[in-house]
Amino acid sequence: MLLKRRLFGLQMREHTQLKEHVDELYFVLVELHNMDVKMEHKYLAMILLAFHPLSYENFVSSLSVGKHSITLEEVKSNLYSREL
């Protein structure tokens, strides 16, 4: 239960490199996986979007407008291209 709380409590701080944030998220996910806790990719995509600071608000809105769902790969690729 502590790991789930840690997962949903993650928050990317302003001026943090995206790679550091994603690495932290994946570290928690690996720990959960090792405990046989499964999470669907659609939820991981939403979690990844929700962890960003307010400076990402327009980015998150533009990525999700008019979509019923979004894939984890779509979120990751858009985030990494924003970081360039």
N, C-alpha and C positions, 0 to 999 in steps of 0.2 A: 504494500500500500504506500510505503514511503516513496518508492520510485515513481509511482503514478502521480503522487503529489508533486514530486520533483519535475516530472514531465510537464504537467499542466501549469506549473509555477515558473517555468522558464520565461525569461523576458530578455530580448536583445536590447542592449543599452545603446544609446546614441553613439555614433562614431566607432562602433565595434565592427570589425571586419566580418563580413558575411560568413566566411569559411569558419571562423571561430565559433560563431553561433550555430551553424549547421553541425559542426563537429561535436559540440556540446549536446545538441539534440540527439544525434546518432549514438553517442556514448550511452545516454539514458535508454534509448531504444534497444541497443544491444543487450544491456543489462536486463531489460524486460523480456526480451526474446530468450535469453538464457534461463529465465524463470518460467518459460512456456506461456508468456502473456502475448497474445496475438493482437495486432491492430491492423485494420484495413487501411489500404493506401489512401483512400478518400479522406479518412480522418487525419492521417498524417499530413496531407496537403493542407487541410484546414488549420491544424496545429501550427504548421510551419508559417502560414500566413498570419496567424493570430499573435505570434511571438515578436512581431516587429514593432519598433517605436513609432511614435506619431509621425515622424518624418516620412514614413512609408505609406501613410494613409491613402494618398492619391494613387500610388502604385497598386496597392491591394484592391482599391475600388475599381480601377481600370481593368485589372486582371479578372475580376469576378463579375463585372456588369453583364447582364443578359445571359449568364450561364447558369444552368441547373446544377452542374457539378464541374469539378476541376481535378485534374490528375496531379499526382505528386511530381511526376516528371515535368509537367507543364509549369508548375510552381518553381521547381528548382531551376529549370532552364531560363525562365524569365528573371528570376532573382539574380542568377549569375550574369546574365547579359546586362542587367541594370548596374551591377557592380563594376563592369568594365569601364 
